[in-house]
Amino acid sequence: MTADQPAQSALPDPAPRGSALLRAVEVMEALRAPDGDAWTHRQTHASLARYLLEESHEVLEVIDAPQEHGPTALVDELGDLLFQILFHARIGQEQEPAWDVDDVARSFVAKMERRNPHIFGEDREGALRDRDDVEEIIAQWHAVKAAERKASGAPEKGWFDGIPAGLPSLQAAAKAVHRARSAGRLDELLESADDASTAMTAEDAAASEGAPDPAPGGITGADRGADVGRALLDLVVAAESRDVDPESALRALLARMRTTPGATPQESEPSDVPGDCT
């Protein structure tokens, strides 16, 4: 090498970020191929549903208590979750109409580009008054989503249409609040909640009339706590306005409490909850 020749690096150029995803797709193709894995051949979207749920919970477990897991735990669990996504996408190739992992990626890209005009739009600088205002970014997302629904001609959904009945109540409420805010109908949702709370309270009062007095320390079975539920909904609204998932927030707090010194009560302390056998 002469003095006027540039030095060549001994190390190869790093592979582009994301290149390993192509290998992951190849692995999924091999598993599902005719000469691939027999267990994989038998799976359907429905049969895989429980694994998707399990892997999601395992990811959350690591996120909630990272100190209880190794440094690569989240990478490993996210890999398991990625497998589920690739698996469902591979099964999609066998459906009519067929779709694949590229369709999943295109859907993601298109949605992010539409709903983040301050990053991907033609007028990036004018999309927001303050690019550092997170609340304005969230409001922009809601506005774009509402415009998408209006342009599609899709009918307005009910507050809980399409929300799984088995979803934890805080998460279900958060999704309903998010939907209402996106449609500019949050006040309507809260008025509906007020009406439901008032009706439940009246029903409970009527049911308790003539009922026998509860035992000392007990409670009447007619009190469903409508006012408590209504107050919880206000907390969900506050959380959603900050883009905070209330279910995750409570789960994280409880996880922290479990690892906080003194979180376990002394055995000598009597329980003040009737029937508490835990």
Residue pairs with C-beta under 8 A, 6 or more apart in sequence:
1 7
24 82
24 83
24 86
25 86
25 101
28 83
28 86
28 87
28 89
28 90
29 90
30 36
31 37
31 40
32 40
32 41
32 90
32 91
40 87
43 87
43 91
44 91
45 88
45 91
48 84
48 87
48 88
48 91
51 84
52 81
52 84
52 88
55 77
55 80
55 81
55 83
55 84
56 81
58 77
58 80
59 74
59 77
59 78
59 80
59 81
60 248
60 251
61 69
61 77
62 69
62 73
62 74
62 77
63 74
64 251
64 252
64 255
65 255
65 258
65 259
66 73
66 74
67 259
68 259
85 101
85 104
86 101
89 99
89 100
89 101
89 103
89 104
90 100
90 101
92 98
92 99
92 100
92 103
93 99
93 100
112 120
113 120
114 144
114 148
115 140
115 141
115 144
115 145
116 141
117 123
117 124
117 127
117 140
117 144
118 124
118 127
118 128
118 131
118 137
118 140
121 127
127 140
128 136
128 137
128 140
129 136
130 136
134 243
135 241
135 242
138 241
138 243
142 181
142 182
145 182
146 182
146 183
146 184
149 156
149 182
149 183
156 183
157 179
159 176
159 179
159 180
159 189
159 192
160 172
160 176
163 172
163 175
163 176
164 172
167 175
168 247
170 232
170 236
170 246
170 247
170 250
171 245
171 246
171 247
173 232
173 233
173 236
173 246
174 236
174 239
174 240
174 245
174 246
174 247
176 189
177 186
177 189
177 233
177 236
177 237
177 240
178 240
180 186
180 188
180 189
181 240
181 241
186 237
190 233
190 237
193 230
193 233
194 230
196 226
197 226
197 227
197 229
197 230
198 226
200 224
200 226
201 226
201 227
204 222
204 223
204 224
204 226
205 222
207 222
208 220
208 222
208 223
211 220
211 221
211 222
214 220
217 274
218 274
235 246
236 246
239 245
239 246
239 249
240 246
257 263
